[in-house]
Amino acid sequence: MLNARFVRIYVVPGAVYQSVMVGGGYGTGREIVEYFTSYGMLGGALGLLIAFATLAVVLSLTFEVSRVFGAYDYRNFFKVLLGRGWFVYEILIVLFFLLVLAVVAAAAGNILSDNFGISYYAGIGLMLIFIGVLTFYGRELVAKALTFWSLYLYLMFISFFALVVLWQGDAIGSALAAREVHAGWAVSGFKYALYNLAAVPLLLYVARGFRTRSETLLSGLAAAAIALLPALISHFSFLAAYPQIVSQAIPIYWLLTAMGASVFMIFYSIMLFGTFVETGAGMLQGINDRLDAFLTEKRGRGLSRLSHAAIAMTAMLVSAILSAGGIVRLIADGYGAMAWGFFAVYVVPLITIGVFRLSRGEHNAARNPV
């Protein structure tokens, strides 16, 4: 039986991050096709290696800055890195946050409509209710729900890969032998990591248990591996229908339909819908923690549970309207454009100012308002 502290330090951060990262594009396979599989078998694998290295470094440094400075919400975290300019991240993350929720809403509506006969907007409404309940009960329930659902997600991805191998194992073997590489795989893998790192400061509530630098560094490595393993599984699964799969809006759904795996489709759709709920709830919990920290500083108390749920449901309604743009366009145009903004505002300050302040032995600066 795993030690409870081991799970809290080395499993929960990765599970929470993975659940939020999966989202509409990752869970449907669209992000994997867009940023990895379209570059060929070897190109996609090399891109994933670039993404892993980037995620591991940034996650480890982020956890360490959070631990040392006691910054467990993104406002205080960016006070450490940007001082009075911390609000620049907030502007970017609100835009990105609405974009991610729009992707999630679009995918959830399509999945429930196609597989269960539930209307598009009824599906969005159902997701809104679940997210509202999770955010009402707070970070502990959100963290537990994301961790346990991550196990179900892994079971589905492994089962999916096994089905694809049984269906078209020879095609995968041929793609592996071809070792196809298309130019641009390195930049694509880096961009994928950048926009997926954008949400990390929203999830700093998982860093409250860290005690030592070794814990933050190892947890960062573990979180990167946990988060990217389903991407690796998806990439190799998609080789069974490459290159036709590159043009599909929801590649995993399209592949399951081609295989005639109708029973598995039901269980996978349940996993996907639950993951959409977790993506929204995980990010909204970060927003609520930021508001609570600000209000506690100003008036001595944070928001009520009802207010947390109301904020979550309002954000989902706005995102549902944005979802009319379509999932392929949202992922290809929106995510790519945001990646470089977060690189400038988050990653560059982290590896320069953050490392410099850590090396000087500063601590607890974020607890004093700037």
LUMTI-798089 format. One line per field, with one value per residue: residue number from 0; residue in three letters; x, y, z of N, C-alpha, C in turn. Coordinates in steps of 0.001 Angstrom, whole numbers, plus 500000, padded with zeros to 6 digits. Example, Ala and Ser with C-alpha at 12.3 -4.5 7.8 and 13.67 -1.06 7.14 Angstrom:
BEGIN
num	c(0:1)
residuo	c(ALA:SER)
n_east	c(513190:512850)
n_north	c(494310:497750)
n_up	c(507800:507080)
ca_east	c(512300:513670)
ca_north	c(495500:498940)
ca_up	c(507800:507140)
c_east	c(513200:512900)
c_north	c(496700:500030)
c_up	c(507800:507870)
// end
This chain:
BEGIN
num	c(0:1:2:3:4:5:6:7:8:9:10:11:12:13:14:15:16:17:18:19:20:21:22:23:24:25:26:27:28:29:30:31:32:33:34:35:36:37:38:39:40:41:42:43:44:45:46:47:48:49:50:51:52:53:54:55:56:57:58:59:60:61:62:63:64:65:66:67:68:69:70:71:72:73:74:75:76:77:78:79:80:81:82:83:84:85:86:87:88:89:90:91:92:93:94:95:96:97:98:99:100:101:102:103:104:105:106:107:108:109:110:111:112:113:114:115:116:117:118:119:120:121:122:123:124:125:126:127:128:129:130:131:132:133:134:135:136:137:138:139:140:141:142:143:144:145:146:147:148:149:150:151:152:153:154:155:156:157:158:159:160:161:162:163:164:165:166:167:168:169:170:171:172:173:174:175:176:177:178:179:180:181:182:183:184:185:186:187:188:189:190:191:192:193:194:195:196:197:198:199:200:201:202:203:204:205:206:207:208:209:210:211:212:213:214:215:216:217:218:219:220:221:222:223:224:225:226:227:228:229:230:231:232:233:234:235:236:237:238:239:240:241:242:243:244:245:246:247:248:249:250:251:252:253:254:255:256:257:258:259:260:261:262:263:264:265:266:267:268:269:270:271:272:273:274:275:276:277:278:279:280:281:282:283:284:285:286:287:288:289:290:291:292:293:294:295:296:297:298:299:300:301:302:303:304:305:306:307:308:309:310:311:312:313:314:315:316:317:318:319:320:321:322:323:324:325:326:327:328:329:330:331:332:333:334:335:336:337:338:339:340:341:342:343:344:345:346:347:348:349:350:351:352:353:354:355:356:357:358:359:360:361:362:363:364:365:366:367:368:369)
residuo	c(MET:LEU:ASN:ALA:ARG:PHE:VAL:ARG:ILE:TYR:VAL:VAL:PRO:GLY:ALA:VAL:TYR:GLN:SER:VAL:MET:VAL:GLY:GLY:GLY:TYR:GLY:THR:GLY:ARG:GLU:ILE:VAL:GLU:TYR:PHE:THR:SER:TYR:GLY:MET:LEU:GLY:GLY:ALA:LEU:GLY:LEU:LEU:ILE:ALA:PHE:ALA:THR:LEU:ALA:VAL:VAL:LEU:SER:LEU:THR:PHE:GLU:VAL:SER:ARG:VAL:PHE:GLY:ALA:TYR:ASP:TYR:ARG:ASN:PHE:PHE:LYS:VAL:LEU:LEU:GLY:ARG:GLY:TRP:PHE:VAL:TYR:GLU:ILE:LEU:ILE:VAL:LEU:PHE:PHE:LEU:LEU:VAL:LEU:ALA:VAL:VAL:ALA:ALA:ALA:ALA:GLY:ASN:ILE:LEU:SER:ASP:ASN:PHE:GLY:ILE:SER:TYR:TYR:ALA:GLY:ILE:GLY:LEU:MET:LEU:ILE:PHE:ILE:GLY:VAL:LEU:THR:PHE:TYR:GLY:ARG:GLU:LEU:VAL:ALA:LYS:ALA:LEU:THR:PHE:TRP:SER:LEU:TYR:LEU:TYR:LEU:MET:PHE:ILE:SER:PHE:PHE:ALA:LEU:VAL:VAL:LEU:TRP:GLN:GLY:ASP:ALA:ILE:GLY:SER:ALA:LEU:ALA:ALA:ARG:GLU:VAL:HIS:ALA:GLY:TRP:ALA:VAL:SER:GLY:PHE:LYS:TYR:ALA:LEU:TYR:ASN:LEU:ALA:ALA:VAL:PRO:LEU:LEU:LEU:TYR:VAL:ALA:ARG:GLY:PHE:ARG:THR:ARG:SER:GLU:THR:LEU:LEU:SER:GLY:LEU:ALA:ALA:ALA:ALA:ILE:ALA:LEU:LEU:PRO:ALA:LEU:ILE:SER:HIS:PHE:SER:PHE:LEU:ALA:ALA:TYR:PRO:GLN:ILE:VAL:SER:GLN:ALA:ILE:PRO:ILE:TYR:TRP:LEU:LEU:THR:ALA:MET:GLY:ALA:SER:VAL:PHE:MET:ILE:PHE:TYR:SER:ILE:MET:LEU:PHE:GLY:THR:PHE:VAL:GLU:THR:GLY:ALA:GLY:MET:LEU:GLN:GLY:ILE:ASN:ASP:ARG:LEU:ASP:ALA:PHE:LEU:THR:GLU:LYS:ARG:GLY:ARG:GLY:LEU:SER:ARG:LEU:SER:HIS:ALA:ALA:ILE:ALA:MET:THR:ALA:MET:LEU:VAL:SER:ALA:ILE:LEU:SER:ALA:GLY:GLY:ILE:VAL:ARG:LEU:ILE:ALA:ASP:GLY:TYR:GLY:ALA:MET:ALA:TRP:GLY:PHE:PHE:ALA:VAL:TYR:VAL:VAL:PRO:LEU:ILE:THR:ILE:GLY:VAL:PHE:ARG:LEU:SER:ARG:GLY:GLU:HIS:ASN:ALA:ALA:ARG:ASN:PRO:VAL)
n_east	c(500855:500639:502316:500573:501588:503501:501854:500492:502573:503991:502176:499561:499996:500807:498615:496474:497371:497537:494835:493676:495159:494498:491857:489713:491020:493225:492018:490277:492048:492788:494704:497045:497307:497556:499951:501884:501516:501080:503605:504831:505863:508441:509061:506928:507410:509904:509172:507500:509426:510828:508741:508374:510839:510711:508339:509050:511224:510084:507838:509097:510671:508623:507135:509102:509585:507046:506963:509172:508605:506116:503897:500900:498881:498178:498429:500070:502268:503165:503802:506226:507790:507260:506740:505060:503994:502511:499893:499818:500043:497584:495776:496391:495860:493150:492044:493073:491996:489220:489304:490192:488053:486074:486845:486579:483818:482745:483668:482532:479781:479509:480328:478446:476116:476538:476917:475080:472683:471975:471148:473232:473461:472255:474088:476266:475092:474801:477476:478169:476725:477966:480568:480003:479178:481570:483354:481966:482364:485097:488828:489888:488064:488130:490848:490948:488985:490102:492421:491532:489985:491944:493137:491164:491202:493764:493373:491504:492988:495094:493638:492469:494727:495471:493267:493568:496014:495330:493562:494873:497640:499741:499857:500731:503237:504448:504507:506226:508568:509066:509914:509222:509766:508847:509703:509860:509080:510374:509890:507123:506676:507732:506020:503651:504190:504474:501893:500444:501666:500712:498532:499567:500280:497714:497197:498502:497633:498096:500658:501041:501915:504664:507964:510728:513469:514201:511835:510160:511513:511587:508868:508074:509277:507915:505276:505400:505902:503612:501647:502218:502272:499735:499585:501704:500849:498544:499648:501134:499025:497528:499009:498052:496148:497317:498089:495479:494125:494983:493432:491086:488528:487885:489898:490231:487605:486806:488531:487720:485157:485752:486871:484702:484127:481851:480891:483116:483280:481268:482196:484552:483585:482287:484521:485778:483932:483881:486501:486458:484855:486582:488739:487627:486814:489260:490798:489119:489140:491684:491345:489438:490945:492834:491184:490205:492579:493228:490945:490997:493317:492487:490023:489913:488593:487632:485816:482422:481208:479053:479478:481836:480854:479049:480739:482112:480055:479196:481484:481549:479228:479873:481982:480663:479314:481479:482334:481152:482870:484166:486069:488494:489474:489706:491742:493930:494393:493889:495292:497954:498617:498549:500672:503261:502930:502673:505162:506802:505784:505663:507476:510077:510557:510495:512734:514755:514463:513166:514942:517198:516354:515863:518455:519658:518696:516358:513147:509632:508757:506486:504466:504261:502586:503118)
n_north	c(498810:502172:504810:507480:510089:509911:509549:512009:513792:512871:511772:512987:515803:515387:513906:515694:517791:516445:515787:518287:519150:517351:517918:519348:519095:517292:515036:514300:513720:515550:517567:516039:515008:517421:518595:516584:513880:514671:515245:512938:509543:509296:512011:512963:511526:512541:515177:514879:514211:516624:518153:516836:517344:520134:520529:519162:520645:523230:522694:521637:523836:525690:524493:524598:527376:528072:526599:527646:530407:530394:530702:530001:530529:531958:534747:535601:534056:535182:537682:537217:536722:538822:541111:544161:543851:541549:541222:540962:538291:537463:538652:537273:534604:534570:534944:532648:530704:530945:530167:527467:526361:526774:525002:522619:522703:522590:520058:518346:518763:517735:515024:513904:514300:512765:510154:509544:510661:513018:516412:519013:521456:520676:518836:520507:521955:519949:519383:521836:521812:519707:520752:523005:521808:520498:522696:524053:522531:522743:522772:520310:518269:518622:517984:515272:514122:514580:513047:510347:510046:510189:507686:506083:507244:506476:503698:503605:504693:502859:500549:501383:501590:498885:497786:499061:498015:495311:495607:497001:496343:495758:497987:499938:498907:499189:501977:502578:501433:503042:505445:508191:511683:515028:518377:520836:519631:520015:522699:522543:520631:522090:524333:523036:522201:524736:526055:524254:524487:526847:526735:525820:527590:528006:525781:525606:524939:522293:522163:522586:520695:520225:519853:519838:520635:518500:517066:518783:518864:516149:515650:517356:516128:513671:514556:515595:513240:511674:513288:513260:510619:509494:510979:509974:507332:507810:508953:506814:505061:506372:505989:503805:504612:506512:508560:509545:510177:512632:514759:514646:515887:514935:512738:510294:509442:509113:507029:504944:504566:503663:501213:499908:499726:499889:499374:499906:502560:503771:503602:505020:507512:508297:508555:510652:512757:513084:513922:516370:517784:517771:519264:521831:522236:521990:524177:526304:526100:527068:529758:530524:530164:532173:534482:534146:534414:537099:538457:537643:538892:541537:541808:539899:537483:534885:534012:532729:529298:529141:531349:530555:528443:529882:531594:529685:528576:530792:531384:529080:529397:531621:530505:528497:529924:530865:528474:527985:528437:526136:523128:522376:524753:526352:525026:524904:527607:529309:528133:527971:530670:531683:530447:531634:533995:533147:532038:534316:535718:533942:531580:532609:534657:532852:531106:532911:535316:533872:531673:533155:534466:532254:531235:533146:532666:533792:534064:533554:535985:536458:536592:539056:541868:543380)
n_up	c(500000:499064:500698:502295:502260:500231:498004:498039:497494:495198:493405:493377:492498:489782:488812:489128:487491:485023:484582:484222:482055:480011:478925:476310:473769:474127:475317:473265:471335:469455:469954:470096:467520:466131:467118:467257:465907:463249:462408:461737:462655:464052:464220:465791:468169:468948:469308:471529:473413:473634:474691:477154:478508:478716:480226:482617:483672:484044:485681:488006:488864:489278:491379:493349:493705:494599:497019:498522:498722:499781:498115:497072:495310:492091:491977:494153:493481:491056:491959:493105:490835:488994:490402:490751:488304:488133:487284:484529:483811:484746:482971:480587:481396:481957:479414:478165:479786:479280:476616:476802:478260:476378:474356:475780:476329:473721:472852:474802:474411:471804:472119:473962:472522:470190:471177:473213:472613:473791:473711:472296:473822:476168:477073:477621:479674:481618:482197:483286:485698:487150:487414:488918:491360:492210:492541:494492:496810:497148:497246:498286:497582:494820:494224:495067:493402:490857:491042:491410:489108:487220:487299:486132:483623:482718:482542:480452:478280:477998:477423:475049:473377:473282:471908:469420:468562:468258:466183:464017:464109:462359:460687:462466:463030:460502:460265:462367:461419:459218:460259:460011:459668:459939:459172:461750:464103:466583:467397:467477:469540:471663:471720:472359:474976:476164:476038:477515:479941:480818:482552:484938:487172:488140:489577:491978:494471:494914:495787:498452:500292:500043:501361:501037:498758:497118:497009:495528:493072:492212:492178:490145:487909:487981:487606:485000:483551:484204:483088:480332:479411:478479:476115:474640:474321:472796:470477:469294:468915:466966:464716:463444:461646:460098:457253:457341:459687:460545:459649:461090:463268:465859:466665:468232:468664:465984:465235:466925:465941:463361:464039:464983:467665:469581:472209:473846:473216:474700:477396:477091:476351:478672:480334:478977:479163:481957:482294:480988:482767:484966:483991:483750:486454:487837:486865:487517:490284:490825:490069:491962:494322:493985:494142:496738:498273:497751:498756:501415:502250:502014:503425:505373:505017:502687:499657:499717:499618:497869:496251:494979:493386:491789:490319:488832:487246:485797:484275:482699:481182:479589:478152:476794:474867:473366:472332:469931:467871:467016:467445:466138:464968:467272:468703:466875:466119:468394:470705:469765:469360:471967:473230:472998:474381:477068:477362:477422:479646:481789:481661:480929:483008:485182:484837:485027:486858:488901:489406:490116:492508:494111:494274:495818:498256:499207:500827:501513:500511:499053:500855:501800:500804:497602)
ca_east	c(500000:501456:502245:499685:502393:504102:500810:500212:503707:504480:501107:498471:500283:500781:497259:495675:497844:497143:493392:493405:495856:493840:490921:488977:491860:494020:491117:489711:493163:493043:495987:498140:497424:497990:501310:502834:501337:501192:505025:505326:506092:509630:508934:506034:508070:510934:508441:507066:510611:511025:507661:508639:511948:510230:507390:509735:512016:509222:507047:509970:511003:507392:506856:510117:509290:505831:507310:510097:507998:504776:502971:500044:497928:498995:498694:501275:503373:503710:504430:507627:508489:507034:506468:503782:503509:501922:498566:499933:499687:496148:495092:496587:495264:491693:491758:493373:491033:487974:489570:490199:486690:485305:487211:485963:482371:482459:483894:481554:478493:479547:480432:477174:475121:476809:476927:473986:471467:471704:471372:474510:473422:471946:475365:477024:474422:475127:478856:478155:476230:479010:481656:479514:479200:482961:483925:481248:482955:486468:490042:490127:487249:488642:492099:490634:488255:491029:493366:490875:489573:493160:493329:490217:491711:494865:492791:490886:494006:495797:492695:492347:495930:495391:492285:494138:497048:494640:492864:495791:499008:500687:499989:501584:504586:504967:504791:507426:509716:509317:510597:508949:509985:508582:510326:509043:508676:510937:509121:505767:506710:507979:504782:502680:504524:504264:500507:499971:502224:500023:497586:500236:500111:496355:497096:499490:497062:498632:502042:501062:502528:506101:508823:512136:513744:514197:510435:509615:512162:511112:507445:507981:509585:506809:504094:505597:505739:502207:500838:502498:502153:498586:499891:502562:499981:497677:500457:501408:497741:497089:499788:497258:495333:498069:497915:494079:493638:495455:492379:489872:488294:487966:490580:489969:486225:486812:489221:486850:484068:486326:487103:483430:484192:480721:480802:484220:482970:480448:483060:485500:482838:482090:485825:486052:483050:484380:487739:486084:484409:487765:489509:486980:486841:490630:491206:488279:489612:492810:490794:488820:492008:493408:490238:490175:493797:493117:489913:491473:494286:491805:488930:490055:487876:487494:484466:481625:481105:478063:480130:482746:480060:478464:481811:482361:478957:479218:482589:481155:478232:480612:482754:479728:479060:482694:482550:480568:483955:484619:487210:489740:489934:490101:493022:494999:494681:493906:496351:499267:498851:498748:501875:504410:502633:503005:506614:507384:505296:505804:508665:511307:510783:510729:514093:515719:514206:512866:516176:518069:515875:516098:519888:520032:518173:515203:511970:508413:508513:505134:503501:504193:502067:504020)
ca_north	c(500000:503367:505758:508602:511266:509656:509814:513444:514540:512414:511306:513962:516930:514929:513497:516911:518493:515661:515886:519611:519236:516513:518839:519027:518679:516124:513910:513889:513360:516590:518220:515112:515011:518750:518964:515473:512864:515269:515332:511600:508715:509712:513435:513112:511004:513515:516335:514531:514282:518056:518580:516292:518076:521481:520412:518733:521767:524323:522226:521534:525192:526317:523927:525059:528782:528057:526111:528550:531707:530228:531281:528890:530974:532556:536164:535692:533450:536136:538784:536815:536783:540045:542263:544822:543454:540224:541183:540619:536877:537319:538984:536151:533354:534669:534686:531242:529951:530928:529373:526049:525962:526727:523727:521584:522748:522110:518611:517669:518807:516816:513639:513453:514291:511666:508828:509284:511309:514214:517582:519702:522418:519940:518272:521597:522255:518884:519611:523031:521421:518929:521669:523823:521006:520301:523955:524411:521835:523215:522176:518925:517399:518743:517226:513846:513716:514566:511948:509072:509981:509978:506237:505615:507736:505603:502414:503779:504900:501585:499657:501913:501191:497434:497554:499512:497046:494123:495969:497379:496278:495773:499372:500620:498397:499800:503383:502598:501103:504156:506504:509441:512935:516246:519559:521630:518843:520547:523898:522101:520040:523175:525109:522213:522303:526104:526405:523373:524998:528083:526515:525323:528481:527880:524521:525617:524387:520940:522274:522957:519675:520070:520268:519937:520866:517219:516705:519588:518485:514827:515754:517968:515075:512701:515196:515659:511878:511295:514086:513009:509218:509285:511575:509014:506214:508273:509150:505519:504492:507053:505508:502757:505223:507666:509968:509978:510655:513997:515730:514387:516833:514180:511543:509063:509057:508633:505742:503956:504298:502833:499869:499312:499464:500648:499206:500676:503972:504256:503799:506088:508772:508640:509055:511933:513766:513339:514677:517752:518363:517983:520364:523063:522362:522209:525541:527221:526078:527993:531118:530767:530318:533507:535450:533975:534990:538552:538952:537403:539955:542830:541904:538871:536245:534652:533871:531612:528166:529467:532272:529738:527730:530868:532015:528566:528410:531956:531185:528034:529950:532449:529597:527785:530827:530873:527146:527939:528576:524830:522634:522381:526137:526820:524428:525251:529046:529902:527624:528335:532099:531955:529787:532542:534959:532541:531882:535599:536193:532920:530725:533412:535145:531739:530574:533994:535945:532833:530975:534122:534668:531008:531097:534103:532184:534566:533234:534143:537339:536578:536766:540482:542490:544260)
ca_up	c(500000:498985:501799:501964:501923:498925:497015:498038:496951:493893:492520:493277:491587:488400:488458:488989:486292:483852:484382:483670:480774:479011:478320:475104:472661:474500:475522:471985:470474:468458:470244:469782:466063:465686:467533:467217:464873:461916:462071:461484:463839:464789:464495:466928:469370:469333:469825:472884:474268:473874:475588:478490:479127:479042:481340:483834:484200:484494:486826:489181:489317:489780:492702:494297:494010:495409:498364:499215:498970:500336:497133:496671:494302:491026:492241:494983:492745:490088:492690:493270:489548:488234:491265:490490:486982:488228:486657:483104:483717:484970:481723:479668:481854:481825:478005:477911:480572:478527:475421:477186:478605:475135:473726:476602:476123:472367:472794:475658:473736:470657:472578:474538:471452:469261:471792:474150:472153:474590:472861:472475:474922:477397:477503:478244:480941:482562:482617:484139:487015:487823:487765:490021:492586:492631:493037:495721:497948:497371:496682:498688:496735:493454:494135:495157:492201:489732:491233:491155:487702:486437:487209:485120:482346:482320:482156:479143:477254:477797:476737:473689:472633:473065:470847:468150:468180:467765:464941:462948:464620:461245:460223:463441:462795:459273:460564:463209:460566:458292:461019:459297:460397:459175:459765:462668:465274:467833:467759:467796:470872:472614:471816:473082:476394:476632:476342:478584:481193:481177:483648:486152:488333:488671:490316:493055:495697:495114:496256:499873:501139:499823:502477:500648:497342:496403:496770:494432:491820:491816:491876:488821:486937:487991:487023:483545:483017:484349:482174:478919:479011:477583:474811:473958:473935:471705:469268:468669:468485:465746:463569:462786:460585:459588:457620:457270:460987:460783:459309:461873:464367:467112:466158:468977:468358:464600:465191:467567:464999:462294:464581:465376:469111:470132:473669:474423:472983:475814:478559:476782:476349:480082:480787:478344:479766:483305:482171:480681:484033:485795:483432:484175:487906:488281:486561:488293:491665:490872:490038:493267:495316:493797:494687:498196:498844:497643:499676:502785:502503:502093:504406:506394:504684:501260:499128:500216:498697:496849:495324:494169:492389:490876:489416:487929:486299:484904:483331:481762:480267:478622:477306:475925:473729:472556:471742:468582:466912:466526:468218:465365:464859:468598:469090:465933:466119:469730:471566:469244:469570:473394:473738:473114:475443:478352:477387:477819:480943:482838:481597:480974:484374:486104:484717:485263:488162:489888:489758:490804:493877:494845:494521:496870:499535:499658:501125:502077:500011:498511:501925:502065:499603:496879)
c_east	c(500890:501228:501431:500475:503049:503093:500563:501317:504032:503402:500047:498806:500219:499389:496353:496068:497413:495665:493009:493976:495133:492808:490245:489846:492625:493113:490478:490795:493563:494388:497163:498383:498037:499473:502331:502652:501479:502645:505656:505609:507263:509584:508051:506673:509145:510294:507963:508235:510932:509990:507911:509737:511501:509296:508104:510500:511108:508364:507889:510302:509784:507058:507842:509902:508063:506135:508128:509435:506585:503698:502104:498844:498705:499288:499968:502497:504001:504189:505912:508400:508405:506776:505101:503206:502827:500622:498630:499577:498181:495360:495176:495825:493745:491285:491967:492358:489701:488115:489516:488786:485797:485578:486528:484453:481987:482593:482852:480184:478423:479535:479097:476079:475299:476611:475717:472681:471061:472032:472665:474479:473020:473218:476232:476430:474745:476552:478934:477724:477308:480166:481242:479553:480628:483562:483220:481924:484459:487590:490261:489344:487744:489889:491841:489946:489196:492003:492717:490441:490774:493439:492409:490674:492835:494347:492193:491933:494777:494911:492520:493534:495900:494414:492848:495193:496408:494004:493833:497232:500052:500925:500872:503030:505227:505342:506049:508676:510079:510073:510440:509120:509689:509175:509346:508660:509179:510149:507709:505697:506895:506717:503720:502919:504188:502803:499909:500546:501452:499130:498262:500077:498695:496219:498034:498934:497570:500039:502142:501780:504032:506913:510265:512284:513712:512768:509863:510210:511648:509625:507230:508249:508432:505571:504198:505376:504282:501349:501008:502358:500919:498812:500742:501745:499108:498450:500711:500121:497314:497863:499042:496434:496005:498253:496454:493605:493996:494355:491111:489742:488414:488572:490264:488564:486144:487442:488375:485678:484552:486540:485801:483365:483104:480607:481894:483951:482174:481317:484063:484814:482572:483386:486087:485199:483520:485657:487461:485641:485619:488616:488932:487084:488248:491095:490403:488661:490805:492358:490196:489861:492662:492495:490171:491386:493723:492118:490299:492457:493589:490782:488931:489291:487712:486041:483735:481628:480149:478654:481099:481985:479478:479503:482074:481287:478880:480301:482225:480125:478897:481364:481867:479407:480267:482893:481981:481641:484461:485935:488527:490317:490421:491486:494151:495398:494852:495075:497734:499604:499162:500099:503017:504179:502996:504505:507272:507020:505589:507153:509957:511549:511106:512183:515162:515523:513961:514108:517115:517640:516044:517577:520381:519492:517027:514049:510853:508108:507077:504096:503368:503729:503073:503345)
c_north	c(501239:504259:506974:509846:511105:509986:511313:514232:514159:511942:512379:515141:516535:514556:514700:517651:517762:515833:517229:519730:518464:517309:518374:518497:517410:514895:513413:513418:514458:517287:517330:515063:516321:518986:517838:514551:513432:515420:513964:510839:509218:511185:513693:512657:511975:514784:516104:514585:515735:518567:518099:517082:519464:521455:520104:519892:522841:523909:522176:522913:525900:525806:524450:526524:528871:527643:527143:529872:531613:530793:530168:529321:531813:534033:536335:535096:534456:537432:538486:537044:538152:541271:542843:544483:542105:540099:540840:539151:536702:537633:537819:534910:533397:534390:533209:530329:529832:530103:527881:525571:525903:525428:522576:521525:522196:520593:517854:517625:517820:515358:513120:513378:513074:510289:508511:509972:512517:515432:518307:520601:521766:519310:519303:521943:521228:519050:520799:522675:520667:519827:522549:523084:520834:521574:524435:523786:522057:522311:520719:517952:517436:517884:515719:513343:513605:513394:510605:508952:509750:508485:505632:506034:506839:504252:502497:503918:503605:500593:500077:501473:499689:497104:497927:498534:495780:494373:496204:497405:496347:497185:500180:500205:499022:501258:503507:502356:502262:505302:507879:510657:514098:517436:520313:520907:519440:521764:523512:521494:521087:524012:524342:522306:523684:526384:525474:523766:526216:527920:526111:526271:528487:526688:524462:525139:522973:520974:522550:521937:519520:520616:520523:520176:519562:516780:517493:519166:517131:514839:516381:516962:514078:513284:515273:514292:511439:512004:513679:511546:508949:509886:510624:507824:506603:508394:507815:504824:505075:506612:504416:503313:506476:507520:510443:510636:512108:515027:515582:515349:516155:512818:510255:508550:508477:507241:504639:503578:503383:501393:499151:498981:500240:500545:500011:502167:504560:504555:504931:507450:509242:509215:510454:513043:514118:514153:516129:518482:518695:519139:521699:523283:522658:523625:526554:527241:527019:529441:531465:530952:531695:534578:535370:534623:536511:539099:538740:538490:541292:542922:540803:537585:536137:534572:532692:530489:528476:530408:531536:529046:528691:531355:530930:528470:529588:531814:530138:528542:530800:531555:528808:528614:530829:529552:527020:528036:527262:524414:522688:523780:526669:526307:524905:526718:529603:529453:528066:529787:532422:531457:530768:533616:534410:532281:533164:535989:535225:532203:531534:534003:534031:531279:531651:534565:534889:532098:531888:534306:533413:530864:532039:533700:533005:533612:534085:535557:537527:536795:538231:541185:543423:545594)
c_up	c(500000:500196:501378:501569:500550:497822:496895:497338:495519:492920:492297:492359:490121:487939:488240:487711:485026:483545:483777:482258:479675:478230:477048:473986:472933:474615:474240:471031:469501:468696:469840:468280:465572:465943:467445:466006:463464:461477:461836:462762:464656:465138:465704:468230:469871:469897:471245:473870:474616:474883:477010:479198:479560:480237:482648:484480:484788:485690:488095:489739:489905:491176:493741:494677:494901:496844:499138:499600:499534:499430:496547:495825:493294:491248:493057:494281:491785:490725:492905:491974:488875:489086:490967:489116:486959:487435:485164:482894:483854:483699:480745:480107:481774:480379:477674:478586:479833:477248:475722:477499:477365:474382:474462:476350:474751:472281:473608:474993:472583:471097:473103:473470:470552:469882:472669:473748:472973:473740:473248:473719:476246:477961:478190:479606:482010:483089:483569:485559:487799:488272:488938:491353:493108:493212:494306:496942:498094:496922:497066:497817:495302:493283:494171:493896:491001:489830:490882:489690:486794:486274:486153:483724:481824:481839:480752:478040:476956:477047:475280:472834:472320:471938:469476:467650:467620:466399:463775:463436:463520:460738:461159:463240:461567:459512:461414:462361:459650:458957:460373:460197:459462:459915:460654:463934:466591:468311:468174:469198:471954:472816:472595:474590:476933:476960:477388:479940:481691:482399:484955:487339:488906:489610:491511:494388:495955:495707:497755:500758:500990:500994:502071:499152:496549:496100:495596:493087:491317:491460:490506:487716:486833:487326:485506:482904:483067:483311:480713:478482:478140:476198:473984:473458:472743:470399:468555:468217:467139:464503:462800:461627:460027:458077:457640:458564:461254:460554:460144:463059:465729:466773:466901:468685:466946:464494:465819:466654:463879:462759:464926:466855:469843:471645:474366:474296:474145:477028:478323:476822:477773:480655:480266:478952:481176:483285:481821:481951:484906:485297:483884:485669:488413:488042:487368:489763:491832:490871:491398:494367:495213:494394:496212:498862:498842:498661:501138:503191:502747:503222:505449:506130:503169:500842:499772:499188:497551:495802:494416:493042:491352:489867:488378:486852:485321:483847:482284:480752:479185:477638:476356:474689:472789:471809:470333:467501:466352:467138:467439:465283:466201:468985:468187:466035:467536:470588:471089:469510:471027:473906:473968:474165:476804:478483:477906:479252:482088:482791:481703:482366:485372:486055:484875:486665:489236:490351:490524:492262:494722:495210:495616:498235:500073:499968:501704:501595:499563:499597:502316:500796:498964:496617)
// end
